Amino acid sequence: MRNSEHSEQDYVPVTDSLVKAKLEKWQDLKFGLMMHWGPYSQWGVVESWSICSEDWITRPIDDYEAYKRQYKNLKKTFNPTEFDPAKWVKAAKAAGMKYVVFTTKHHDGFCMFDSKLTDYQIASKECPFHTHPKANITKAIFDAFRQQDFMIGAYFSKPDWNSQYYWWNYYATPDRHVNYDPAKFPERWQKFKDFTYGQIEELMTGYGNIDILWLDGAWVRPIENMPQDFEEWAKKNNYNQDIDMARIVKMARAHQPGLIVVDRWLSGEFENYLTPEQKIPDKPLNVPWESCITMSPGWSYNKNHTYKSVQQLIHTLVDIVAKGGNFLLNIGPSPGGDWAEDAYDRLNGIAEWIKINSEAIYETRPIAPYKEGKVCLTQKKDGTVYAIYLADKDEKHPPSKIWLSTIQPATGAKLSMLGIDGELEWEKVGKGFLVNIPESVKRNPPCEDAWVVRISEIMD
């Protein structure tokens, strides 16, 4: 059995020329927005998981079935009348985000799009928001972001805990997995496969150009590919949850040529990039990858959450990009349909930094040694190198000298600080170099949190 988050050695390179081209474009974008949102935001609880009866989960009441009924009824009070995707696009674009991945459906099965295959969805007549002009929330989000040239990603959960074809009421629901043996009830499982196929086809045909199909719920997979995380479960139940990804992807790409498919944590031809969650790899990966990380402690909205600082978020972006990845930053909208003011504040801070230093981030690739001390490195395809000095928490001014021992500018190379006119003086030191930061720049730096030295050319 495999690890759930496998290494780059498991990666299967893309062969479809259209997918390869789109994947290359996506790797140049570097910074994306993710949003987990659903009726659960009204309670400020973690998305979906509180209705799963695994022993690590806590609930405010001790009646599991009653809790599930109350959770499902959140649909009847979900009315995010403050919803205005144009406001989100403006803030995200200013912060330098260039693609969006939205949770069209999480594990609980509630659809944030107008699905014709279930009434457990945002456009249901039981949901007070169904009369709103933007009741089809997914479509409104995709249209608004696409108009500002964002790449569009549809998050979709493979498991569906509302579907009778996955969690059948005839049996109890002991954990996250299907609660019956598909081999014993093949017709029921086929209905679930068709249901999943049908909902993905809805997204691939009614929502404009889609660039990424981002699939979650990695335990829905062929039994022979079950990860070590679920090894004990597999020994006990031995259920095969194969939903025929080849059939789904063939259909999806027929409607959306070049579609990037992210069947995350399953090695194979349908995991076009890796998705480490809430962490950054220790070293660069030689395959396409993206770290999905929350701005607050959790994926979904909670009014009491404390948000990461602007500096922490900028440093996370730089660390990820220096290692060759993309940063997918999650913000959970409120039950009213907006972000917390802290989220806008953080994006405004990132916007101020990215306005000065964007060329060190976008359309770059890693260059060894990637990081030395407090300095991260990126490189443009034309050979220009950027040394990004990460300030300490209370460090408000750049140092008088920045020294690197592992790379050296070519003879005659020009060095400058982004946001500052003029060249910087530098000298060779061993196999590295020392660059001097003028006192005037130290006193009035071009930005906060991280300062970037551009090097026109380095020695081979």
C-alpha positions as CSV (number, residue, x, y, z in Angstrom):
1,M,0.0,0.0,0.0
2,R,1.1,3.6,-0.7
3,N,1.5,6.6,1.5
4,S,-1.5,9.0,1.2
5,E,0.9,11.8,0.3
6,H,3.4,10.1,-1.9
7,S,6.7,11.3,-3.1
8,E,7.7,12.6,-6.5
9,Q,9.0,9.2,-7.4
10,D,5.4,8.1,-7.8
11,Y,4.6,10.9,-10.2
12,V,3.5,9.9,-13.7
13,P,4.5,12.5,-16.3
14,V,1.7,14.1,-18.4
15,T,1.7,13.0,-22.1
16,D,-1.3,14.9,-23.5
17,S,0.2,18.0,-25.3
18,L,-2.7,20.3,-24.3
19,V,-2.5,19.3,-20.7
20,K,1.3,19.7,-20.7
21,A,0.9,23.3,-22.1
22,K,-1.7,24.2,-19.5
23,L,0.3,22.7,-16.7
24,E,3.3,24.8,-17.8
25,K,1.2,27.9,-17.8
26,W,-0.2,27.0,-14.3
27,Q,3.4,26.6,-13.0
28,D,4.1,30.2,-14.0
29,L,1.2,31.6,-12.0
30,K,2.6,30.6,-8.6
31,F,-0.2,32.1,-6.3
32,G,-3.8,31.0,-6.1
33,L,-6.9,31.4,-4.0
34,M,-8.9,28.5,-2.5
35,M,-12.2,28.8,-0.8
36,H,-14.0,26.3,1.4
37,W,-17.6,27.4,1.8
38,G,-20.9,25.8,2.6
39,P,-23.9,25.9,5.1
40,Y,-21.5,24.7,7.8
41,S,-20.1,28.2,7.9
42,Q,-23.2,29.2,9.9
43,W,-21.9,27.1,12.9
44,G,-18.3,27.9,12.4
45,V,-17.4,24.2,12.4
46,V,-15.0,22.3,10.3
47,E,-16.4,21.5,6.9
48,S,-18.2,18.2,6.7
49,W,-16.2,16.2,9.2
50,S,-18.5,16.7,12.2
51,I,-21.0,14.4,10.6
52,C,-18.4,11.6,10.2
53,S,-18.5,9.1,13.1
54,E,-14.8,8.5,13.5
55,D,-13.5,8.6,17.1
56,W,-11.3,11.7,16.6
57,I,-14.3,13.9,16.0
58,T,-16.1,15.9,18.7
59,R,-19.7,17.3,18.6
60,P,-21.6,19.6,20.9
61,I,-24.4,17.0,21.4
62,D,-24.1,13.2,22.1
63,D,-26.9,12.2,19.7
64,Y,-25.1,11.4,16.5
65,E,-28.2,11.0,14.3
66,A,-29.8,14.1,15.7
67,Y,-26.7,16.1,15.0
68,K,-26.7,14.9,11.4
69,R,-30.3,16.0,10.9
70,Q,-29.5,19.4,12.4
71,Y,-26.4,19.7,10.1
72,K,-28.4,18.8,7.0
73,N,-31.1,21.4,7.9
74,L,-28.5,24.1,7.8
75,K,-29.4,24.2,4.1
76,K,-32.8,25.8,5.2
77,T,-31.1,28.8,6.9
78,F,-28.1,29.4,4.6
79,N,-28.7,32.8,3.1
80,P,-25.4,34.6,2.2
81,T,-26.9,37.8,1.0
82,E,-23.5,39.7,1.2
83,F,-22.1,37.5,-1.5
84,D,-20.3,39.6,-4.0
85,P,-17.6,37.7,-6.0
86,A,-16.4,40.9,-7.7
87,K,-15.1,42.2,-4.3
88,W,-13.1,39.0,-3.8
89,V,-11.6,39.2,-7.3
90,K,-10.5,42.7,-6.8
91,A,-8.7,41.9,-3.5
92,A,-7.2,38.6,-4.8
93,K,-6.0,40.1,-8.0
94,A,-4.3,43.0,-6.2
95,A,-2.5,40.5,-4.0
96,G,-1.1,38.8,-7.0
97,M,-3.3,35.7,-7.1
98,K,-3.8,34.3,-10.6
99,Y,-6.0,31.2,-10.2
100,V,-8.9,30.1,-8.0
101,V,-10.0,26.7,-6.7
102,F,-13.5,26.7,-5.3
103,T,-15.3,23.9,-3.3
104,T,-18.2,23.1,-5.6
105,K,-19.0,20.1,-3.3
106,H,-17.3,18.9,-0.1
107,H,-17.7,15.5,1.5
108,D,-21.1,16.3,3.1
109,G,-22.5,16.4,-0.4
110,F,-24.0,19.9,-0.3
111,C,-23.6,21.4,-3.8
112,M,-22.6,25.0,-4.1
113,F,-23.8,24.8,-7.7
114,D,-27.2,24.1,-9.3
115,S,-27.1,20.4,-9.7
116,K,-30.0,18.6,-11.4
117,L,-29.0,15.3,-9.7
118,T,-29.7,16.3,-6.1
119,D,-31.9,18.7,-4.1
120,Y,-29.2,19.1,-1.4
121,Q,-27.8,22.2,-3.1
122,I,-27.7,26.0,-3.0
123,A,-30.5,26.5,-5.6
124,S,-32.9,24.2,-3.8
125,K,-36.3,25.8,-3.0
126,E,-35.6,24.9,0.6
127,C,-32.6,27.1,0.7
128,P,-33.6,30.8,1.2
129,F,-30.7,31.9,-1.1
130,H,-32.3,30.2,-4.1
131,T,-34.1,33.4,-5.2
132,H,-30.9,35.5,-5.2
133,P,-29.6,36.6,-8.7
134,K,-26.4,34.8,-8.0
135,A,-28.0,31.7,-6.4
136,N,-25.7,29.5,-8.5
137,I,-22.7,30.5,-6.4
138,T,-20.1,28.4,-8.3
139,K,-21.1,29.9,-11.6
140,A,-21.0,33.4,-10.2
141,I,-17.5,32.9,-8.7
142,F,-16.1,31.3,-11.9
143,D,-17.6,34.0,-14.1
144,A,-16.3,36.8,-12.0
145,F,-12.7,35.4,-11.7
146,R,-12.5,34.3,-15.3
147,Q,-13.4,37.9,-16.4
148,Q,-10.2,39.0,-14.6
149,D,-8.1,36.3,-16.4
150,F,-7.8,33.8,-13.5
151,M,-7.4,30.2,-14.3
152,I,-10.5,28.3,-12.9
153,G,-10.4,25.3,-10.7
154,A,-13.3,23.2,-9.5
155,Y,-12.8,21.4,-6.2
156,F,-15.0,18.3,-6.1
157,S,-15.3,15.7,-3.4
158,K,-15.4,12.1,-4.7
159,P,-17.2,10.8,-1.5
160,D,-20.7,12.1,-1.0
161,W,-22.1,11.5,2.6
162,N,-25.5,12.7,1.6
163,S,-25.9,10.3,-1.3
164,Q,-27.8,7.0,-0.6
165,Y,-25.5,5.5,-3.1
166,Y,-22.5,6.1,-0.8
167,W,-23.8,6.4,2.7
168,W,-26.9,4.1,2.5
169,N,-29.4,4.5,5.3
170,Y,-29.9,0.8,5.5
171,Y,-26.5,0.6,7.3
172,A,-24.7,2.6,9.9
173,T,-21.9,5.0,9.0
174,P,-18.9,3.9,11.0
175,D,-16.3,6.1,9.2
176,R,-15.6,8.2,6.1
177,H,-15.8,5.3,3.7
178,V,-18.7,3.8,1.7
179,N,-20.9,2.0,4.3
180,Y,-21.7,-1.1,2.2
181,D,-19.7,-3.5,0.2
182,P,-19.8,-2.4,-3.5
183,A,-19.0,-5.9,-4.6
184,K,-22.2,-7.2,-2.9
185,F,-24.3,-4.4,-4.2
186,P,-22.8,-3.6,-7.7
187,E,-25.9,-1.9,-9.0
188,R,-26.0,0.5,-6.1
189,W,-22.3,1.3,-6.6
190,Q,-22.8,1.7,-10.3
191,K,-25.5,4.3,-9.5
192,F,-22.9,6.2,-7.3
193,K,-20.4,6.0,-10.2
194,D,-23.0,7.4,-12.6
195,F,-24.0,10.1,-10.0
196,T,-20.4,11.2,-9.6
197,Y,-19.8,11.2,-13.4
198,G,-23.0,13.2,-13.9
199,Q,-22.2,15.9,-11.4
200,I,-18.7,16.4,-12.8
201,E,-20.2,16.5,-16.3
202,E,-22.5,19.3,-15.1
203,L,-19.5,21.3,-13.9
204,M,-17.6,20.6,-17.2
205,T,-20.5,21.7,-19.4
206,G,-22.4,24.5,-17.7
207,Y,-19.7,26.7,-16.1
208,G,-17.6,28.0,-18.9
209,N,-13.9,27.1,-19.4
210,I,-12.5,25.1,-16.6
211,D,-8.8,24.7,-16.2
212,I,-8.4,22.4,-13.2
213,L,-10.5,19.5,-11.8
214,W,-9.3,19.3,-8.2
215,L,-10.6,16.0,-6.7
216,D,-10.6,15.4,-2.9
217,G,-11.5,12.3,-0.8
218,A,-8.5,10.1,-1.6
219,W,-10.0,7.0,0.0
220,V,-12.4,6.7,-2.9
221,R,-10.0,4.6,-5.1
222,P,-9.3,1.1,-6.2
223,I,-8.5,-1.2,-3.2
224,E,-5.1,-2.1,-4.6
225,N,-4.1,1.5,-4.4
226,M,-5.3,2.2,-0.8
227,P,-2.7,4.2,1.1
228,Q,-1.1,3.0,4.3
229,D,-3.2,5.5,6.3
230,F,-6.2,3.2,5.7
231,E,-4.4,-0.1,5.8
232,E,-6.2,-1.4,8.9
233,W,-9.6,-0.3,7.5
234,A,-8.8,-2.1,4.3
235,K,-7.9,-5.3,6.1
236,K,-11.2,-5.2,8.0
237,N,-13.6,-4.2,5.1
238,N,-11.7,-4.8,1.9
239,Y,-14.1,-2.6,-0.1
240,N,-13.2,-1.6,-3.6
241,Q,-14.2,2.1,-4.2
242,D,-13.1,2.3,-7.8
243,I,-15.2,5.0,-9.5
244,D,-13.6,4.6,-12.9
245,M,-11.5,7.7,-13.2
246,A,-10.5,6.9,-16.8
247,R,-14.2,7.2,-17.8
248,I,-14.6,10.5,-15.8
249,V,-11.4,12.1,-17.2
250,K,-12.2,11.1,-20.8
251,M,-15.6,12.8,-20.5
252,A,-14.2,15.8,-18.7
253,R,-11.4,16.4,-21.3
254,A,-13.8,15.9,-24.1
255,H,-15.7,19.0,-22.8
256,Q,-12.6,20.8,-21.5
257,P,-9.6,20.0,-23.7
258,G,-6.3,20.3,-21.8
259,L,-8.0,20.1,-18.4
260,I,-5.5,19.6,-15.5
261,V,-6.8,16.7,-13.3
262,V,-5.7,16.5,-9.7
263,D,-6.9,13.2,-8.3
264,R,-4.9,14.0,-5.2
265,W,-2.8,11.5,-3.3
266,L,-3.3,8.8,-5.9
267,S,-0.3,8.2,-8.0
268,G,-1.0,7.7,-11.7
269,E,-2.0,9.4,-14.9
270,F,-4.8,11.4,-13.2
271,E,-2.7,13.2,-10.6
272,N,-1.2,15.9,-12.8
273,Y,0.4,17.8,-9.9
274,L,1.1,16.9,-6.2
275,T,-0.8,18.7,-3.4
276,P,1.0,18.7,0.0
277,E,-1.6,20.0,2.5
278,Q,-0.8,22.5,5.3
279,K,2.9,22.1,4.8
280,I,5.8,22.8,2.5
281,P,8.2,20.2,1.3
282,D,11.7,20.3,2.9
283,K,13.3,20.5,-0.5
284,P,12.4,21.3,-4.1
285,L,10.4,18.7,-6.0
286,N,11.2,17.9,-9.6
287,V,7.5,17.5,-10.6
288,P,4.6,20.1,-10.6
289,W,3.3,20.7,-7.1
290,E,1.2,23.0,-5.0
291,S,1.0,23.5,-1.2
292,C,-2.6,24.2,-0.1
293,I,-2.4,26.2,3.2
294,T,-5.0,28.1,5.2
295,M,-4.9,31.7,6.1
296,S,-6.6,31.0,9.4
297,P,-6.2,27.8,11.5
298,G,-9.0,25.9,9.6
299,W,-10.3,25.6,6.1
300,S,-13.8,26.9,6.9
301,Y,-14.9,30.2,8.5
302,N,-14.9,30.7,12.2
303,K,-15.3,34.2,13.6
304,N,-12.8,33.5,16.4
305,H,-10.0,32.5,14.1
306,T,-6.7,34.3,14.2
307,Y,-5.2,34.9,10.8
308,K,-1.6,34.4,9.8
309,S,0.4,37.6,9.6
310,V,1.3,39.3,6.3
311,Q,5.0,38.5,6.8
312,Q,4.2,34.9,7.5
313,L,2.2,34.6,4.3
314,I,4.8,36.4,2.2
315,H,7.5,34.2,3.5
316,T,5.4,31.1,2.8
317,L,4.9,32.3,-0.8
318,V,8.7,32.9,-1.2
319,D,9.6,29.5,0.3
320,I,7.2,27.6,-1.9
321,V,8.2,29.4,-5.1
322,A,11.9,29.0,-4.4
323,K,11.3,25.2,-4.2
324,G,9.4,25.2,-7.5
325,G,5.8,25.0,-6.2
326,N,2.6,27.0,-6.3
327,F,1.0,28.5,-3.2
328,L,-2.8,27.9,-2.9
329,L,-4.0,30.1,0.0
330,N,-7.4,29.2,1.5
331,I,-9.9,31.8,2.8
332,G,-13.2,30.6,4.3
333,P,-16.1,33.0,3.5
334,S,-18.6,33.8,6.3
335,P,-22.2,32.6,6.5
336,G,-23.2,36.1,5.3
337,G,-21.1,35.7,2.2
338,D,-18.0,37.8,2.7
339,W,-14.5,37.4,4.1
340,A,-13.4,38.6,7.5
341,E,-11.8,42.0,7.5
342,D,-8.5,40.3,8.6
343,A,-8.5,38.4,5.4
344,Y,-8.7,41.6,3.3
345,D,-6.1,43.2,5.6
346,R,-3.6,40.3,4.9
347,L,-4.3,40.5,1.1
348,N,-3.7,44.2,1.1
349,G,-0.4,43.7,2.8
350,I,0.6,41.1,0.3
351,A,-0.5,43.4,-2.5
352,E,1.9,46.1,-1.3
353,W,4.8,43.6,-1.4
354,I,3.9,42.0,-4.7
355,K,3.5,45.3,-6.4
356,I,7.3,45.8,-5.9
357,N,8.6,42.3,-6.1
358,S,6.4,40.4,-8.6
359,E,9.1,39.7,-11.1
360,A,10.9,37.6,-8.5
361,I,7.9,35.3,-8.2
362,Y,6.0,34.8,-11.4
363,E,7.4,32.7,-14.3
364,T,10.3,31.6,-12.3
365,R,11.9,28.2,-11.6
366,P,14.1,26.9,-8.8
367,I,17.9,27.3,-8.8
368,A,20.2,25.5,-6.4
369,P,20.8,25.8,-3.6
370,Y,17.2,27.3,-3.4
371,K,17.9,28.8,0.0
372,E,21.0,29.9,2.0
373,G,20.4,31.2,5.5
374,K,17.7,33.9,5.3
375,V,17.9,34.2,1.5
376,C,15.7,32.3,-1.0
377,L,16.5,32.1,-4.7
378,T,14.4,32.1,-7.8
379,Q,15.4,32.3,-11.5
380,K,13.7,33.5,-14.6
381,K,13.9,31.5,-17.8
382,D,16.3,34.1,-19.3
383,G,18.8,33.5,-16.5
384,T,18.0,36.4,-14.2
385,V,18.4,35.4,-10.6
386,Y,16.6,36.9,-7.6
387,A,18.0,36.7,-4.0
388,I,15.0,37.3,-1.6
389,Y,16.1,38.2,1.9
390,L,13.5,37.2,4.5
391,A,13.3,39.7,7.3
392,D,13.0,38.5,10.9
393,K,9.8,39.3,12.7
394,D,11.0,42.7,14.1
395,E,13.5,43.4,11.3
396,K,12.2,46.6,9.6
397,H,15.3,47.5,7.6
398,P,17.5,45.5,5.3
399,P,21.0,44.7,6.5
400,S,24.0,46.7,5.3
401,K,25.5,43.7,3.5
402,I,24.0,40.4,2.1
403,W,26.4,37.6,1.6
404,L,25.9,34.4,-0.3
405,S,28.6,31.7,-0.6
406,T,26.9,29.3,-3.1
407,I,26.3,31.4,-6.2
408,Q,28.3,34.2,-7.8
409,P,27.4,36.9,-10.3
410,A,29.1,36.7,-13.7
411,T,31.8,39.3,-14.3
412,G,30.1,42.5,-15.3
413,A,26.8,41.4,-13.9
414,K,24.4,44.2,-12.7
415,L,22.8,44.0,-9.3
416,S,19.9,46.1,-8.1
417,M,17.2,46.0,-5.4
418,L,13.6,45.8,-6.7
419,G,11.8,49.0,-6.0
420,I,15.0,51.1,-5.9
421,D,16.6,53.0,-8.8
422,G,20.3,52.4,-9.5
423,E,22.8,49.6,-9.2
424,L,24.3,48.0,-6.1
425,E,28.0,47.6,-5.4
426,W,29.1,44.0,-5.0
427,E,32.3,41.9,-4.9
428,K,33.3,38.3,-5.3
429,V,34.1,36.5,-2.1
430,G,35.4,32.9,-2.6
431,K,32.8,31.1,-4.7
432,G,30.1,33.6,-3.6
433,F,29.7,37.3,-3.4
434,L,28.9,40.2,-1.1
435,V,26.4,42.9,-2.0
436,N,26.3,46.3,-0.2
437,I,23.0,47.9,0.7
438,P,23.3,51.8,0.8
439,E,22.4,53.6,4.0
440,S,19.7,55.5,2.1
441,V,18.0,52.2,1.1
442,K,18.3,50.9,4.6
443,R,16.6,53.9,6.0
444,N,13.9,53.9,3.3
445,P,13.4,50.3,2.1
446,P,11.0,49.8,-0.9
447,C,8.8,47.4,1.1
448,E,8.5,45.4,4.3
449,D,9.0,41.7,5.2
450,A,11.4,40.7,2.4
451,W,13.8,42.5,0.1
452,V,14.8,41.3,-3.3
453,V,18.2,41.7,-5.1
454,R,18.1,41.2,-8.8
455,I,21.2,39.6,-10.4
456,S,21.4,40.0,-14.1
457,E,23.6,37.0,-14.7
458,I,25.4,34.4,-12.6
459,M,28.5,32.2,-13.2
460,D,27.8,28.8,-14.6
